[in-house]
């Protein structure tokens, strides 16, 4: 009996298009479901996923300007300012003038914001475990490589985006 080749034949364009469309829908549905569940977990604390994303951006890059935070979160500067204002009013971040350029307002996380970030990380672990349930580490590594390649195909970069 002849050994089967592990190399598959290319699919016709129409079939590949339909499969690609299905995959894109699945990615979108996963993101929507994940965000809905995360928003539900954050609701008792009076926060949204968008606010937490900005809080983590401030935490990961202390002293960042609103424009830098907007870029790292893939949101508009106006949206970043609105979210930063809420986080500041809630006591999770502080904002002040940059020491080099006093026209730039920078943000830093407070002790309360750090406690909140740690709590959210702990709570979201269970949601991530649920998402990746039944998927091996090897499969997860392959998925990561494939999604990085897709992103690179679209934006022309060779490097994966920073978290």
Secondary structure, DSSP 8 states (H G I E B T S, - for coil): -----SS-----HHHHHHHHHHHHHHHHHHHHHHHHHHHHHHHTTT--HHHHHHHHHHHHTTTEEHHHHHHHHT--HHHHHHHHHHHHHTTSEEEEE-SS-TTSEEEEE-HHHHHHHHHHHHHHHHHHHHHTTT--HHHHHHHHHHHHHHHHHHH--SS----
